[in-house]
Amino acid sequence: MIRELRSGIIAAVVAASGWIVLALRTPSNTYHFAPVIVALALPVASRSAASDQLDRWTKVFIGSAGGLVAALIGLGLAWTGNLEGPALWGGNGALTEVLVFSLGGVLVGNALVWRS
């Protein structure tokens, strides 16, 4: 299974690393769609992994792992003071925005995996 998912795993690591580097360099900026990109990197890049042959738990993992990683990154950035920018809806709700967008990424990611 790992061989088929290699491109998705690489895409997810690159997306997560890019978000972390950007957030550490400029904590006052908010990268609004970074959680969605991180959450969707694995499902989008892994769609060609013969998903009709994957069992349901593997599909759930592929669809959900990126959202969990995005939420954990957001919590880590908030905890270290590197998530200080404004939210799309105004105010300082960047962590809430990260969590909402991560959940949205999980929903879309699972829809992609189960649809293919």
C-alpha positions as CSV (number, residue, x, y, z in Angstrom):
1,M,0.0,0.0,0.0
2,I,2.8,2.4,0.8
3,R,4.3,2.1,-2.6
4,E,1.0,3.2,-4.2
5,L,0.6,6.1,-1.8
6,R,4.2,7.4,-2.1
7,S,3.3,10.4,-4.3
8,G,0.5,11.4,-1.9
9,I,2.7,11.1,1.2
10,I,5.4,13.2,-0.5
11,A,2.8,15.8,-1.5
12,A,1.4,16.0,2.0
13,V,4.9,16.3,3.6
14,V,5.9,19.1,1.1
15,A,2.6,21.0,1.7
16,A,2.9,20.7,5.5
17,S,6.5,21.7,5.5
18,G,5.8,24.7,3.3
19,W,3.1,25.9,5.6
20,I,5.3,25.5,8.7
21,V,8.2,27.4,7.2
22,L,5.9,30.2,6.0
23,A,4.2,30.5,9.4
24,L,7.5,30.5,11.3
25,R,8.9,33.2,9.1
26,T,5.9,35.5,9.3
27,P,3.6,34.6,12.2
28,S,1.5,37.7,11.8
29,N,0.3,36.5,8.3
30,T,-2.4,34.0,8.0
31,Y,-2.1,31.4,5.2
32,H,-5.9,30.8,5.1
33,F,-5.9,27.9,2.7
34,A,-2.8,26.1,3.9
35,P,-4.9,23.7,6.1
36,V,-7.1,22.8,3.1
37,I,-4.0,22.2,0.9
38,V,-2.4,20.0,3.6
39,A,-5.6,18.1,4.2
40,L,-6.2,17.4,0.5
41,A,-2.6,16.7,-0.6
42,L,-2.8,13.0,0.3
43,P,-6.2,12.2,-1.1
44,V,-5.7,14.2,-4.3
45,A,-2.2,12.8,-5.1
46,S,-3.4,9.3,-4.1
47,R,-6.5,9.1,-6.3
48,S,-4.7,7.0,-8.9
49,A,-3.7,4.4,-6.3
50,A,-6.3,1.9,-7.5
51,S,-8.7,3.0,-4.8
52,D,-11.3,0.4,-5.9
53,Q,-8.8,-2.2,-4.5
54,L,-8.4,-0.5,-1.1
55,D,-10.3,-1.6,1.9
56,R,-12.6,0.9,3.7
57,W,-10.2,1.7,6.5
58,T,-7.5,2.5,4.1
59,K,-9.8,4.9,2.3
60,V,-10.8,6.5,5.6
61,F,-7.1,6.9,6.5
62,I,-6.3,8.5,3.1
63,G,-9.3,10.9,3.3
64,S,-8.7,11.9,7.0
65,A,-5.0,11.8,7.7
66,G,-4.2,15.1,6.1
67,G,-6.9,16.9,8.0
68,L,-5.6,15.5,11.3
69,V,-2.1,16.6,10.4
70,A,-3.3,20.1,9.4
71,A,-5.2,20.4,12.7
72,L,-2.1,19.3,14.7
73,I,0.1,21.8,12.8
74,G,-2.4,24.5,13.5
75,L,-2.5,23.7,17.2
76,G,1.3,23.6,17.3
77,L,1.7,26.9,15.6
78,A,-0.9,28.5,17.9
79,W,0.8,27.0,21.0
80,T,4.2,28.4,19.9
81,G,2.7,31.8,19.1
82,N,3.2,31.5,15.3
83,L,-0.5,31.7,14.3
84,E,-1.2,35.3,15.1
85,G,-2.8,36.6,11.9
86,P,-6.4,37.5,11.3
87,A,-9.1,35.0,10.2
88,L,-11.0,35.4,7.0
89,W,-14.1,36.5,9.0
90,G,-12.1,39.1,11.0
91,G,-10.7,39.1,14.4
92,N,-8.0,36.8,15.8
93,G,-9.7,33.5,15.2
94,A,-6.9,31.9,13.1
95,L,-6.9,28.7,15.1
96,T,-10.6,28.3,14.7
97,E,-10.2,28.9,11.0
98,V,-7.5,26.3,10.8
99,L,-9.7,23.7,12.6
100,V,-12.7,24.5,10.4
101,F,-10.7,24.4,7.2
102,S,-9.1,21.1,8.3
103,L,-12.5,19.6,8.9
104,G,-13.6,20.8,5.5
105,G,-10.5,19.2,4.0
106,V,-11.4,15.9,5.6
107,L,-14.9,16.0,4.2
108,V,-13.8,16.9,0.7
109,G,-10.9,14.4,0.9
110,N,-13.1,11.5,1.9
111,A,-15.6,12.4,-0.8
112,L,-12.7,12.3,-3.3
113,V,-11.4,9.0,-2.1
114,W,-14.8,7.3,-1.9
115,R,-15.9,8.7,-5.3
116,S,-12.9,7.3,-7.2
